[in-house]
């Protein structure tokens, strides 16, 4: 196997970018997202995040807007909102909203219900007023 193919099959950054450039990223999807490096109190590590940006924006831009999810935090609306991910109760950490480059999105986990997306959108609206 050539060195080029070996690099691509070993999960390189380039391979992730090539795969993500062909994937459609949709509002309401939950993805494993690599949030590192971070600074200060920003939420860290690779974790599930809900895509909140509109599908048109997701298609046209190299970044998407996400809300990180946590299984450790407690629900304190509107800062953290309870939702379900992979059949488990987790919370969306609303004040950690951020734009991330698409290559940080690793694998799609599932699609959140419209009800969860709406509750997260409402909570974001409340903390931005």
ROSE-431791 format. One record per atom (N, C-alpha, C, CB): x, y, z. Coordinates in Angstrom, 1 decimal, m for minus. Glycine has a CB too. Example, Ala and Ser with C-alpha at 12.3 -4.5 7.8 and 13.67 -1.06 7.14 Angstrom:
> east,north,up
> 13.2,m5.7,7.8
> 12.3,m4.5,7.8
> 13.2,m3.3,7.8
> 11.3,m4.5,9.0
> 12.8,m2.2,7.1
> 13.7,m1.1,7.1
> 12.9,0.0,7.9
> 14.1,m0.6,5.7
END
This chain:
> east,north,up
> 0.9,m1.2,0.0
> 0.0,0.0,0.0
> 0.9,1.2,0.0
> m1.0,0.0,1.2
> 0.5,2.2,m0.8
> 1.3,3.4,m0.9
> 1.2,4.2,0.4
> 0.9,4.3,m2.1
> 2.2,5.1,0.7
> 2.2,5.9,1.9
> 0.9,6.8,1.9
> 3.5,6.8,2.0
> 0.5,7.3,0.7
> m0.6,8.2,0.6
> m1.9,7.4,1.0
> m0.8,8.7,m0.9
> m2.1,6.2,0.5
> m3.3,5.4,0.9
> m3.2,5.1,2.3
> m3.4,4.2,0.0
> m2.0,4.7,2.9
> m1.9,4.4,4.3
> m2.3,5.6,5.1
> m0.5,4.0,4.6
> m1.9,6.8,4.8
> m2.3,8.0,5.5
> m3.8,8.1,5.5
> m1.6,9.2,5.0
> m4.4,7.9,4.4
> m5.8,8.1,4.2
> m6.6,7.1,5.0
> m6.2,8.1,2.8
> m6.1,5.9,5.1
> m6.9,4.8,5.8
> m6.6,4.9,7.3
> m6.5,3.5,5.2
> m5.6,5.6,7.7
> m5.3,5.7,9.2
> m6.1,6.8,9.9
> m3.9,5.9,9.4
> m7.2,7.3,9.2
> m8.0,8.3,9.9
> m7.4,9.7,9.9
> m8.4,7.9,11.2
> m6.6,10.0,9.0
> m5.9,11.3,9.0
> m6.9,12.5,8.9
> m4.9,11.4,7.8
> m6.4,13.6,9.3
> m7.2,14.9,9.3
> m7.7,15.1,7.8
> m6.3,16.1,9.8
> m6.8,14.9,6.9
> m7.2,15.1,5.5
> m8.4,14.2,5.1
> m6.0,14.8,4.5
> m8.4,12.9,5.5
> m9.5,12.0,5.2
> m10.7,12.4,5.8
> m9.1,10.6,5.7
> m10.7,12.9,7.1
> m11.9,13.4,7.8
> m12.4,14.6,7.0
> m11.5,13.8,9.2
> m11.6,15.5,6.6
> m12.0,16.7,5.8
> m12.7,16.3,4.5
> m10.9,17.6,5.5
> m12.1,15.3,3.8
> m12.7,14.8,2.5
> m14.0,14.2,2.7
> m11.7,13.9,1.8
> m14.1,13.4,3.8
> m15.4,12.7,4.0
> m16.5,13.7,4.4
> m15.2,11.6,5.2
> m16.1,14.7,5.3
> m17.1,15.7,5.7
> m17.5,16.6,4.6
> m16.5,16.5,6.9
> m16.7,16.8,3.6
> m17.0,17.7,2.6
> m18.1,17.1,1.7
> m15.8,18.1,1.7
> m18.3,15.8,1.7
> m19.3,15.1,0.9
> m20.5,14.8,1.7
> m18.7,13.8,0.4
> m20.5,14.9,3.0
> m21.6,14.6,3.9
> m22.5,15.9,4.0
> m21.2,14.2,5.3
> m23.8,15.7,4.0
> m24.7,16.7,4.3
> m24.9,16.8,5.8
> m26.1,16.5,3.6
> m24.7,18.0,6.4
> m24.8,18.2,7.8
> m26.1,18.9,8.0
> m23.6,18.9,8.4
> m27.1,18.4,8.7
> m28.4,19.0,8.9
> m28.7,19.5,10.3
> m29.4,17.9,8.5
> m29.5,20.5,10.3
> m30.0,21.1,11.6
> m30.7,19.9,12.4
> m30.9,22.3,11.4
> m30.4,19.8,13.7
> m31.0,18.8,14.5
> m30.2,17.5,14.6
> m32.4,18.5,14.0
> m29.2,17.4,13.8
> m28.4,16.2,13.9
> m27.5,16.3,15.1
> m27.6,15.9,12.6
> m27.2,15.2,15.8
> m26.2,15.1,16.8
> m25.0,14.4,16.3
> m26.8,14.4,18.1
> m23.8,15.0,16.5
> m22.5,14.5,15.9
> m21.5,14.4,17.1
> m22.0,15.4,14.8
> m20.6,13.5,17.0
> m19.4,13.5,17.8
> m18.5,14.6,17.2
> m18.6,12.1,17.8
> m18.1,15.6,18.1
> m17.4,16.8,17.6
> m16.1,16.9,18.5
> m18.3,18.0,17.7
> m15.0,17.1,17.9
> m13.8,17.3,18.6
> m13.7,18.8,18.9
> m12.5,16.9,17.7
> m13.8,19.1,20.2
> m13.9,20.6,20.6
> m12.5,21.1,21.0
> m14.8,20.7,21.7
> m11.5,20.2,21.2
> m10.2,20.6,21.6
> m9.4,21.1,20.3
> m9.4,19.5,22.2
> m8.5,22.1,20.5
> m8.1,22.7,21.7
> m9.1,23.8,22.2
> m6.8,23.4,21.6
> m9.1,24.0,23.5
> m10.0,25.0,24.1
> m9.2,25.9,25.0
> m11.2,24.3,25.0
> m9.9,26.9,25.5
> m9.2,27.8,26.5
> m10.2,28.1,27.7
> m8.8,29.2,25.8
> m9.6,28.3,28.8
> m10.4,28.7,30.0
> m11.5,27.7,30.3
> m10.9,30.0,29.8
> m12.7,28.2,30.4
> m13.9,27.4,30.9
> m14.6,26.8,29.7
> m14.8,28.3,31.7
> m14.1,26.9,28.5
> m14.8,26.3,27.3
> m14.9,24.8,27.6
> m14.1,26.6,26.0
> m16.0,24.2,27.2
> m16.3,22.8,27.3
> m15.3,22.0,26.4
> m17.7,22.4,27.0
> m14.7,20.9,27.0
> m13.6,20.3,26.3
> m13.9,18.9,25.7
> m12.4,20.1,27.3
> m13.0,18.3,25.1
> m12.9,17.0,24.6
> m13.8,16.7,23.4
> m13.2,16.0,25.7
> m13.8,15.5,22.9
> m14.7,15.1,21.9
> m16.0,14.6,22.5
> m14.1,13.9,21.0
> m17.1,15.2,22.1
> m18.4,15.0,22.8
> m19.5,15.2,21.8
> m18.6,15.9,24.0
> m20.7,14.6,22.1
> m21.8,14.9,21.2
> m22.2,16.3,21.2
> m23.0,14.0,21.7
> m22.6,16.8,20.1
> m23.0,18.2,19.9
> m24.2,18.2,18.9
> m21.9,19.2,19.4
> m25.2,19.1,19.2
> m26.3,19.2,18.4
> m26.1,20.4,17.4
> m27.6,19.5,19.2
> m26.3,20.1,16.1
> m26.1,21.1,15.1
> m27.4,22.0,15.1
> m25.9,20.5,13.6
> m27.2,23.3,15.3
> m28.3,24.2,15.4
> m28.4,25.2,14.2
> m28.1,25.1,16.6
> m27.4,25.3,13.4
> m27.4,26.2,12.3
> m28.3,25.6,11.2
> m26.0,26.5,11.7
> m28.9,26.6,10.4
> m29.8,26.2,9.3
> m29.1,25.4,8.2
> m30.4,27.5,8.7
> m29.9,24.5,7.6
> m29.3,23.6,6.5
> m28.6,24.4,5.4
> m30.4,22.8,5.9
> m29.2,25.6,5.0
> m28.6,26.4,4.0
> m27.2,26.9,4.4
> m29.5,27.5,3.6
> m27.1,27.4,5.6
> m25.8,27.8,6.2
> m24.8,26.7,6.2
> m26.0,28.5,7.6
> m25.3,25.5,6.7
> m24.4,24.3,6.8
> m23.9,23.9,5.4
> m25.2,23.2,7.4
> m24.7,24.1,4.4
> m24.2,23.8,3.1
> m23.2,24.8,2.5
> m25.4,23.6,2.1
> m23.4,26.0,2.8
> m22.6,27.1,2.2
> m21.3,27.5,2.9
> m23.4,28.3,2.0
> m21.3,27.3,4.2
> m20.2,27.7,5.0
> m19.3,26.5,5.4
> m20.7,28.3,6.3
> m18.1,26.8,5.8
> m17.1,25.8,6.2
> m17.2,25.5,7.7
> m15.7,26.2,5.9
> m18.2,26.2,8.4
> m18.4,26.0,9.8
> m19.9,25.7,10.0
> m17.9,27.2,10.6
> m20.2,25.1,11.2
> m21.6,24.9,11.6
> m21.7,25.4,13.1
> m22.0,23.4,11.5
> m22.9,25.8,13.5
> m23.1,26.2,14.8
> m23.6,25.0,15.6
> m24.2,27.4,14.9
> m22.9,24.7,16.8
> m23.3,23.5,17.6
> m23.5,23.9,19.0
> m22.2,22.4,17.5
> m24.3,23.1,19.7
> m24.5,23.1,21.2
> m23.9,21.8,21.7
> m26.0,23.4,21.5
> m22.9,21.9,22.6
> m22.3,20.7,23.2
> m23.3,20.0,24.2
> m21.0,21.0,23.9
> m23.3,18.7,24.3
> m24.1,18.0,25.2
> m23.2,17.4,26.3
> m24.8,16.8,24.4
> m23.8,17.2,27.5
> m23.0,16.6,28.6
> m23.9,15.7,29.4
> m22.5,17.8,29.5
> m23.3,14.6,29.8
> m24.0,13.7,30.7
> m23.7,14.0,32.2
> m23.7,12.2,30.4
> m22.8,14.8,32.4
> m22.3,15.1,33.8
> m23.1,16.3,34.4
> m20.9,15.4,33.9
> m23.5,17.2,33.6
> m24.1,18.4,34.1
> m25.6,18.2,34.5
> m24.0,19.6,33.0
> m26.1,19.0,35.3
> m27.5,18.9,35.7
> m28.3,20.0,34.9
> m27.7,19.2,37.3
> m29.6,19.7,34.8
> m30.4,20.6,34.0
> m30.8,21.9,34.8
> m31.7,19.9,33.6
> m30.4,23.0,34.2
> m30.8,24.3,34.8
> m31.2,25.3,33.7
> m29.5,24.9,35.6
> m32.4,25.1,33.2
> m32.9,25.9,32.1
> m32.8,27.4,32.5
> m34.3,25.6,31.7
> m32.5,28.3,31.6
> m32.2,28.1,30.2
> m30.7,27.8,29.9
> m32.6,29.3,29.4
> m29.8,27.7,30.9
> m28.4,27.5,30.7
> m28.1,26.1,30.2
> m27.6,27.8,31.9
> m28.8,25.1,30.8
> m28.7,23.7,30.3
> m30.1,23.1,30.2
> m27.7,22.9,31.3
> m30.3,22.5,29.1
> m31.7,22.0,28.8
> m31.6,20.4,28.6
> m32.2,22.6,27.5
> m32.5,19.7,29.3
> m32.5,18.2,29.2
> m33.0,17.8,27.8
> m33.4,17.6,30.3
> m32.2,16.8,27.2
> m32.6,16.2,26.0
> m32.2,14.7,26.1
> m32.0,16.9,24.7
> m32.5,13.9,25.1
> m32.1,12.5,25.0
> m31.1,12.3,23.9
> m33.3,11.6,24.8
> m30.1,11.5,24.2
> m29.1,11.2,23.1
> m28.7,9.7,23.4
> m27.8,12.1,23.2
> m28.9,8.9,22.3
> m28.6,7.5,22.4
> m29.4,6.8,23.5
> m27.1,7.2,22.5
> m30.6,7.3,23.8
> m31.5,6.7,24.8
> m31.2,7.1,26.2
> m31.4,5.2,24.7
> m30.2,8.0,26.4
> m29.8,8.5,27.7
> m30.2,9.9,27.9
> m28.3,8.3,27.9
> m30.5,10.3,29.1
> m30.8,11.7,29.4
> m29.5,12.5,29.6
> m31.6,11.8,30.7
> m29.3,13.5,28.8
> m28.2,14.4,28.8
> m28.7,15.8,28.9
> m27.2,14.1,27.6
> m27.8,16.8,28.9
> m28.2,18.2,28.9
> m27.4,18.9,27.8
> m28.0,18.9,30.2
> m28.1,19.8,27.1
> m27.5,20.7,26.1
> m27.0,21.9,26.9
> m28.5,21.1,25.0
> m25.7,22.2,26.8
> m25.1,23.3,27.5
> m25.2,24.5,26.6
> m23.6,23.0,27.9
> m26.3,25.3,26.8
> m26.6,26.4,25.9
> m25.6,27.5,25.8
> m28.0,26.9,26.3
> m25.0,27.9,27.0
> m24.1,29.0,27.0
> m22.7,28.6,26.4
> m23.9,29.5,28.4
> m22.6,27.4,25.9
> m21.3,26.9,25.3
> m21.5,26.8,23.7
> m20.9,25.6,25.8
> m22.5,27.5,23.2
> m22.8,27.5,21.8
> m21.5,28.0,21.1
> m24.0,28.4,21.4
> m21.2,27.4,19.9
> m20.0,27.9,19.2
> m20.1,27.4,17.7
> m18.8,27.3,19.8
> m19.3,28.1,16.9
> m19.1,27.7,15.5
> m17.9,26.8,15.5
> m19.0,29.0,14.6
> m18.0,25.7,14.8
> m16.9,24.8,14.6
> m16.7,24.5,13.1
> m17.1,23.5,15.5
> m15.4,24.3,12.8
> m15.1,23.9,11.4
> m15.7,22.5,11.2
> m13.6,23.9,11.2
> m16.2,22.2,10.0
> m16.8,21.0,9.7
> m15.9,19.8,9.9
> m17.3,21.0,8.2
> m14.6,20.0,9.7
> m13.7,18.8,9.9
> m13.6,18.3,11.4
> m12.3,19.2,9.4
> m14.2,19.1,12.3
> m14.2,18.7,13.7
> m15.4,17.7,13.9
> m14.4,19.9,14.6
> m16.3,17.6,13.0
> m17.4,16.7,13.1
> m16.9,15.3,12.7
> m18.7,17.1,12.3
> m17.0,14.4,13.6
> m16.4,13.0,13.3
> m17.4,12.0,12.8
> m15.8,12.5,14.6
> m18.4,11.7,13.6
> m19.5,10.8,13.2
> m20.8,11.2,13.6
> m19.2,9.4,13.8
> m21.8,11.0,12.8
> m23.2,11.4,13.1
> m23.7,10.3,14.1
> m24.1,11.5,11.9
> m24.4,10.7,15.1
> m24.9,9.8,16.1
> m26.4,9.5,15.8
> m24.8,10.4,17.5
> m27.2,10.6,15.7
> m28.6,10.5,15.5
> m29.2,11.8,15.2
> m29.3,9.8,16.8
> m30.5,11.9,15.0
> m31.2,13.1,14.8
> m32.1,13.4,16.0
> m32.1,13.1,13.5
> m32.0,14.6,16.6
> m32.8,15.0,17.8
> m34.2,15.2,17.3
> m32.2,16.2,18.5
> m35.2,15.1,18.2
> m36.6,15.3,17.9
> m36.8,16.8,17.7
> m37.5,14.8,19.1
> m37.8,17.2,17.0
> m38.1,18.6,16.7
> m38.4,19.3,18.1
> m39.4,18.7,15.8
> m39.0,18.6,19.0
> m39.3,19.1,20.3
> m38.0,19.5,21.0
> m40.0,18.1,21.2
> m37.0,18.7,21.0
> m35.7,19.0,21.6
> m35.0,20.2,20.9
> m34.7,17.8,21.6
> m35.0,20.2,19.6
> m34.4,21.3,18.9
> m35.1,22.6,19.2
> m34.5,21.1,17.3
> m36.4,22.6,19.3
> m37.2,23.8,19.6
> m36.9,24.3,21.1
> m38.7,23.5,19.5
> m36.8,23.4,22.0
> m36.5,23.8,23.4
> m35.1,24.4,23.5
> m36.6,22.6,24.4
> m34.1,23.8,22.7
> m32.7,24.4,22.7
> m32.7,25.8,22.1
> m31.8,23.4,22.0
> m33.4,25.9,21.0
> m33.5,27.2,20.3
> m34.2,28.2,21.2
> m34.4,27.0,19.0
> m35.2,27.9,21.9
> m35.9,28.8,22.8
> m34.9,29.2,24.0
> m37.1,28.2,23.4
> m34.2,28.2,24.5
> m33.2,28.5,25.6
> m32.1,29.5,25.1
> m32.6,27.2,26.1
> m31.6,29.2,23.9
> m30.6,30.1,23.3
> m31.2,31.5,23.2
> m30.1,29.6,21.9
> m32.4,31.7,22.7
> m33.0,33.0,22.5
> m33.1,33.7,23.9
> m34.4,32.8,21.9
> m33.4,32.9,24.9
> m33.6,33.5,26.3
> m32.2,34.0,26.8
> m34.1,32.5,27.2
> m31.2,33.3,26.6
> m29.9,33.8,27.2
> m29.3,34.9,26.3
> m28.9,32.6,27.3
> m29.7,35.1,25.1
> m29.2,36.1,24.2
> m30.0,37.4,24.3
> m29.1,35.6,22.8
> m31.1,37.4,25.0
> m31.9,38.6,25.1
> m31.3,39.7,26.0
> m33.3,38.3,25.6
END
